[in-house]
Structure formats: C-alpha cells, structure tokens
C-alpha cells in the first residue's frame, strides 16, 4: 500500500496567521478563548475563541466573498506558497466543514442570499478563485469531519488518480451553532476544562486549518500510518457509554500501524459525557498511561476544523520534541484516570494518536509517525 505523508500545513486562528505562531502561543500557556458580547450571536456574554477582523496581507477585498470564504482563500494561499503545490488535474482538494456559511441564514444584516449557505456555493467560490481543475470534494460528518477528511484524502491518494491533496477545515461561530449547544446545556461559562473533575461544557472556536498530503516525503514530513473509523450508532448527540465506537477505531488504527504511541491528542471537549467516554475507550485499549492532551481550552471546539487543527499542532509537537500541556486541567474527573500532560516537557517523540468523536455516534482514530 502506498505511503502517504503530510508535507506542509497552515493555520488561521484567533492568534493570527501561521501554525508556528499558534504553536508558540500555546506553549507559552495562552488561550484564545475570551469573553465576548455579541448580540448577533447570543443575548448573553459567552466565552469563545473568535477570529477578529484584521487587515492581513493577502486577505482579498472582494465583497462577493463571505468572511469565511476570504479566510479559506488566505489559508490556502499561505499553504500553497509553502509547498508550491501545482493546482492541476492531479491535485485533490477536500473541504471539511460542519456548517460552512450558515451564519447567512436568518441574518437580516447579511448581504448574501440564502443559497450561499450551501456548502457547494462555498466551494464554487473557492474553485473559481484558484481556477481549480477538479471540483472540491466536501466532507461533513459532525466533529470528526477534519480527521475523516485527512483519511479520505489518504485513501484517494493511494490510487493513481491523484498525486497530492489539499485538505482544508473551516468553521465559524454562528448564532445557530451557539444556540444549539446552549440548548444541550453544554456551553461552559468560563474557559473549558477537558477531563477535569469540575468541567461543565465546551467553548466554541473559529479556525481555518489546511494540510498538504503527498506520496513523496519532504523534509519534516509526517507519515499517516493507520486509521480506524467506526460509528457506534448510540444516539444522535450522546456518545456511547462503553466507548465501543472509539475503541474499535483505536484498535483498527493501532492494528494498521504496529508502533508504540508516544502521546495522544484527544478530542477532549470538556463535556461530561465525551471526556468520560474517551477515558473508558483509552482504558479498554490499554492506553491510560500514555501522555494525553486536549487543545480545546486553547482554541475552543472548532468543529469541522478541529481534527485538522489539532493534527497540525501535534505534528509541530513531534517536530519540536515537546509535549503540549492540557490547559486548565487540575483534578482527575473521569471514571478511568487519564495521564493528562500538565506541563510542557521536552521528550524524544516519534508517534502520536489523534482521536475524534462526534454527533450521530461517529468516531475516528489516526496514528502519525515522524519520518
């Protein structure tokens, strides 16, 4: 089977443009989650990680593009400049998003028609801007979308149809999304605390995250060793109480990889049920002692971008041989203890496991190795 590598990455977060910048910020213990007052999003103040409007170099001024589309174009331009990817018929492009331009709907101040909320309308704008030879493929499967898009790209690259792939994840905070999580009473009133005894819900966040996949490794490449993707069909919004779907996903990923795991980048939403389910799954797979972190207290839950964002920062963790601490963790808060990383630690690192779970019982686990 053909080996596939992640050879370049790019991020736009509330910290700014660049994955290196985001990595530096979180290693210094900074969180992008802040208290916001925005009546268009919520009648109440809420903590979230929002991207502020900035006059970034390279941000297009064309007002026929939505805010989200402008950020996607900027992130892709940055990625392409790093890798000098030729956007030809051999290049696959995949968009991962849970809701895309849904903020257009029900917004009396929007200058866009409701049909622009369609994900296909979003991808058409990106295709036109870059004069893409192929249609952008859309992957929207709840909160595993980003990680699943990487695996989907890997499988397609193992054929002769494509030589390289660009996977981009993008989501923004909207009234629809925020009110939805509030209806579950799942939104924390402060910076979230993944896996902690006193956790009480998520923070939402915004991010654009992109990676380039190739059959040919380059300097500092990371190989995708194996992946598993199982749906436990437990509930439309609640995870399996036994962790069955995630257990099978992890087992499959490890079976395909045959390596020891140096650390785990968990989904870690800081909701009562998600963190408990992950702890059960890690215990059942014999991974409870593996150093583990969640990045949600740094960036919030960025939905369709989260799997890609967290993979990128874990790749930088590998490259720099440093474990990223799980911000805001103080006391064990799950039935089965998890070996949460509390401080940044220099350590020789070779591999990591990325997990993600989402509504509808979706689960995925992927193993990465430093070349």
C-alpha positions, 0 to 999 in steps of 0.5 A, a space after each residue: 500500500 502506498 505511503 502517504 505523508 503530510 508535507 506542509 500545513 497552515 493555520 488561521 486562528 484567533 492568534 493570527 496567521 501561521 501554525 508556528 505562531 499558534 504553536 508558540 502561543 500555546 506553549 507559552 500557556 495562552 488561550 484564545 478563548 475570551 469573553 465576548 458580547 455579541 448580540 448577533 450571536 447570543 443575548 448573553 456574554 459567552 466565552 469563545 475563541 473568535 477570529 477578529 477582523 484584521 487587515 492581513 496581507 493577502 486577505 482579498 477585498 472582494 465583497 462577493 466573498 463571505 468572511 469565511 470564504 476570504 479566510 479559506 482563500 488566505 489559508 490556502 494561499 499561505 499553504 500553497 506558497 509553502 509547498 508550491 503545490 501545482 493546482 492541476 488535474 492531479 491535485 485533490 482538494 477536500 473541504 471539511 466543514 460542519 456548517 460552512 456559511 450558515 451564519 447567512 441564514 436568518 441574518 437580516 444584516 447579511 448581504 448574501 442570499 440564502 443559497 450561499 449557505 450551501 456548502 457547494 456555493 462555498 466551494 464554487 467560490 473557492 474553485 473559481 478563485 484558484 481556477 481549480 481543475 477538479 471540483 472540491 470534494 466536501 466532507 461533513 460528518 459532525 466533529 470528526 469531519 477534519 480527521 475523516 477528511 485527512 483519511 479520505 484524502 489518504 485513501 484517494 491518494 493511494 490510487 493513481 488518480 491523484 498525486 497530492 491533496 489539499 485538505 482544508 477545515 473551516 468553521 465559524 461561530 454562528 448564532 445557530 451553532 451557539 444556540 444549539 449547544 446552549 440548548 444541550 446545556 453544554 456551553 461552559 461559562 468560563 474557559 473549558 476544562 477537558 477531563 477535569 473533575 469540575 468541567 461543565 461544557 465546551 467553548 466554541 472556536 473559529 479556525 481555518 486549518 489546511 494540510 498538504 498530503 503527498 506520496 513523496 516525503 519532504 523534509 519534516 514530513 509526517 507519515 499517516 500510518 493507520 486509521 480506524 473509523 467506526 460509528 457506534 450508532 448510540 444516539 444522535 448527540 450522546 456518545 456511547 457509554 462503553 466507548 465501543 465506537 472509539 475503541 474499535 477505531 483505536 484498535 483498527 488504527 493501532 492494528 494498521 500501524 504496529 508502533 508504540 504511541 508516544 502521546 495522544 491528542 484527544 478530542 477532549 471537549 470538556 463535556 461530561 459525557 465525551 471526556 468520560 467516554 474517551 477515558 473508558 475507550 483509552 482504558 479498554 485499549 490499554 492506553 491510560 498511561 500514555 501522555 494525553 492532551 486536549 487543545 480545546 481550552 486553547 482554541 475552543 471546539 472548532 468543529 469541522 476544523 478541529 481534527 485538522 487543527 489539532 493534527 497540525 499542532 501535534 505534528 509541530 509537537 513531534 517536530 519540536 520534541 515537546 509535549 503540549 500541556 492540557 490547559 486548565 486541567 487540575 483534578 482527575 474527573 473521569 471514571 478511568 484516570 487519564 495521564 493528562 500532560 500538565 506541563 510542557 516537557 521536552 521528550 524524544 517523540 516519534 508517534 502520536 494518536 489523534 482521536 475524534 468523536 462526534 454527533 450521530 455516534 461517529 468516531 475516528 482514530 489516526 496514528 502519525 509517525 515522524 519520518 
